[in-house]
Amino acid sequence: MKMSEIKELSTPELKERIEVEKNTLVKMRLNHAVSPLDNPMKLKYARKDIARLLTELKKRELAEQN
């Protein structure tokens, strides 16, 4: 997910997307522990997507405070 796509999301959509991505990451980790994923780099990409979403959320929260 690109930052341009993330910026287009509303704040509630952003929070919902964070929860969905976190749940997906947990499921992928469990599946990877049982049987290796075809592409283990998906775990890294998922973590980075979550970080991007959280960064945008924090940026919006700070903008609201000011």
Sequence and secondary structure as in RCSB ss.txt:
>XXXX:A:sequence
MKMSEIKELSTPELKERIEVEKNTLVKMRLNHAVSPLDNPMKLKYARKDIARLLTELKKRELAEQN
>XXXX:A:secstr
  HHHHHHS HHHHHHHHHHHHHHHHHHHHHHHHS  S THHHHHHHHHHHHHHHHHHHHHHHHH 
